[in-house]
Amino acid sequence: MESLVKLFGRYGPLAIFIFALTPLPDDLLFIPLGILRYKFVKALVPALLGKILMIYILAYFGRIGANVILIIFGEGNMWVGMIITAVLLAIILVMLFRIDWEKMFQKYVDKRGAKT
């Protein structure tokens, strides 16, 4: 616990901001912060800024993606772009649920350990 206190004392706001900016689960960070009695405002401000920036980035790239689809398929064929997007999303979701990510990670760790 002492090492966590030192870590959050030094890099707490930055770690909270990065966790909020990424799709990492925030509970992994906020539960230990609560146990350590980390100040609410010191956790709220970086988390809020990280989430706002994440939403802005997603909206910006969504707009760029929509413009690319309009350029490729034209305005009259917007349904084609929507169908292709839905199919790609379904493929990604199937991959997320079908792939055993722990096994993939373990293979990576084993391969990494064999090199050193």
C-alpha positions in Angstrom: 0.0 0.0 0.0 2.9 2.4 0.7 4.1 2.0 -2.9 0.7 2.8 -4.2 0.5 5.9 -2.0 3.8 7.1 -3.3 2.8 6.3 -6.9 -0.5 8.1 -6.7 1.0 10.9 -4.8 3.4 11.5 -7.7 1.5 10.4 -10.8 -2.1 10.2 -9.6 -3.7 12.9 -11.7 -1.8 11.7 -14.8 -2.7 8.0 -14.2 -6.4 9.0 -13.7 -6.3 11.1 -16.9 -4.8 8.3 -19.0 -7.3 5.7 -17.6 -10.2 8.1 -18.4 -8.8 8.9 -21.9 -8.6 5.2 -22.8 -11.3 2.5 -22.7 -9.6 0.9 -19.7 -12.1 0.2 -16.9 -11.9 3.0 -14.5 -12.9 0.8 -11.5 -9.4 -0.7 -11.5 -8.1 2.7 -10.6 -10.9 4.3 -8.5 -11.3 1.4 -6.1 -7.7 1.6 -4.8 -7.9 5.4 -4.8 -11.0 5.2 -2.6 -9.2 2.7 -0.2 -6.3 5.1 -0.1 -8.7 8.0 0.7 -7.5 9.9 -2.3 -9.1 13.4 -2.5 -12.4 13.4 -4.5 -11.6 16.6 -6.4 -8.1 15.4 -7.3 -9.6 12.4 -8.9 -12.7 14.0 -10.4 -11.0 16.8 -12.4 -8.5 14.5 -14.4 -11.2 11.9 -14.9 -13.6 14.4 -16.3 -11.0 16.0 -18.5 -9.9 12.6 -19.8 -13.5 11.5 -20.6 -14.3 14.8 -22.3 -11.2 14.5 -24.5 -12.0 10.9 -25.3 -15.5 11.7 -26.4 -14.2 14.6 -28.5 -11.6 12.4 -30.2 -14.3 9.7 -30.9 -16.7 12.3 -32.3 -14.0 13.9 -34.5 -12.8 10.6 -36.0 -16.5 9.6 -36.5 -17.1 12.7 -38.5 -14.0 12.0 -40.6 -15.1 8.4 -41.1 -18.6 9.6 -42.2 -17.0 12.0 -44.7 -14.8 9.2 -46.1 -17.8 7.0 -46.5 -19.7 9.8 -48.3 -16.7 10.4 -50.6 -16.3 6.7 -51.5 -20.0 5.8 -51.9 -21.6 9.1 -52.7 -24.6 10.6 -51.0 -27.1 8.5 -52.9 -25.5 5.2 -51.8 -25.3 6.0 -48.1 -27.1 2.7 -47.2 -24.2 0.8 -48.7 -21.8 2.5 -46.4 -24.1 1.9 -43.4 -24.4 -1.8 -44.2 -20.6 -2.2 -44.7 -20.0 -0.4 -41.4 -22.6 -2.7 -39.6 -20.9 -5.8 -41.1 -17.4 -4.6 -40.0 -18.7 -3.9 -36.5 -20.3 -7.3 -36.3 -17.0 -8.9 -37.4 -15.1 -7.0 -34.7 -17.6 -7.9 -32.0 -17.4 -11.6 -33.0 -13.6 -11.4 -32.8 -13.7 -9.8 -29.4 -15.9 -12.5 -28.0 -14.5 -15.5 -29.8 -10.7 -14.9 -29.3 -9.3 -16.1 -26.0 -7.4 -12.9 -25.1 -5.8 -14.5 -22.0 -4.3 -17.3 -24.1 -3.1 -14.7 -26.6 -1.5 -12.7 -23.9 0.1 -15.8 -22.3 1.6 -16.7 -25.7 3.0 -13.2 -26.0 4.5 -13.4 -22.5 5.9 -16.8 -23.1 7.5 -15.7 -26.4 8.8 -12.6 -24.7 10.3 -14.6 -21.8 12.0 -17.0 -24.2 13.9 -14.1 -25.9 15.5 -12.8 -22.7 
